[in-house]
Amino acid sequence: AYTTSRYFPYAKRHQQGFNYIRNSVKVVVDAYHGTVDFYVIDPTDPLIATWQKIFPKMFKPFSAMPTTLQQHIRYPEFLFTIQQDMLLTYHLTEPKSFYEKEDYWNIPTQIYDNNQETLEPYYVTLLLPGEEKEEFLLMRPFTPQGKQNMISWLVARCDQPHYGDLILYQLPKGTNPYGPMQIEARIGQQPEITELITLWNQNQSRLIRGNLLIIPLEKTILYAEPFYIVSAQGQSPEFKKIVFVCQDQVVIGDSIGEALQRLQKLKDQPFFVDEPKVETTTNLESREVKSIDPEILEKLEIKLRETLELI
């Protein structure tokens, strides 16, 4: 549940009509008897503090939520989307660049169900740079205004004790890693894939290109896109193939494991990738990665399966 206001001083109004928003409350509905509990997760919000004074018996502290439920709360996509909308412009810190509208960002698009549409935020389990433990995250990249390459991505942490923390990773200038539509174009240019697409769009069936996932992995970036088949009778989509793109390599497989094995066979071809910088930290030195660790690939296969179940 959110608290909003249109009257926060010196703040830009979002297209939704407000210029202040907080996800101050988590609401839990019991599936058996319909009981509704309101847990205050952001007690510093003055609006929810006022509501608590008006309805003192309605709200409970977040600490009162069962720990089994606390482990499953997620950073909300709606709030994340609004924050990304603001960052398109307000990531700039130099007045001259802001005034001249230099280096504005865009939300990228993707090919979904054969149509070009906005790439939505997605949940994924990843090991963040500099961290020792994998986390459940919400993320989405940015592209420069008027260009297709990826320039940064925003991550919202969902696990305690870091729930609600936002991290902006900015890629070093000059690296120009592929953006979502560039990856979609590379996938569409592969003869093996185009032949399969033509075949699947015949015989009373239709191909659906699923959500494109952008996954930072070691010192490189892995892109994953599932393919589904749906019959003309409108039955549930059936998973058919998975496509991975890593640097200039595009592989397709019947399963996540098969596609990863094909990718691993390319291990003798080095990948040159710069690490991203976190907000305003200095760029890290370029590093050559000659192969992807098999143990990493095994973990990635498990996490990709979990991620694909979420979308």
Order of alpha helices (4+ residues) and beta strands (2+ residues): beta-beta-beta-beta-alpha-beta-alpha-alpha-alpha-beta-beta-beta-beta-beta-beta-beta-alpha-alpha-beta-beta-beta-beta-beta-alpha-beta-beta-beta-alpha
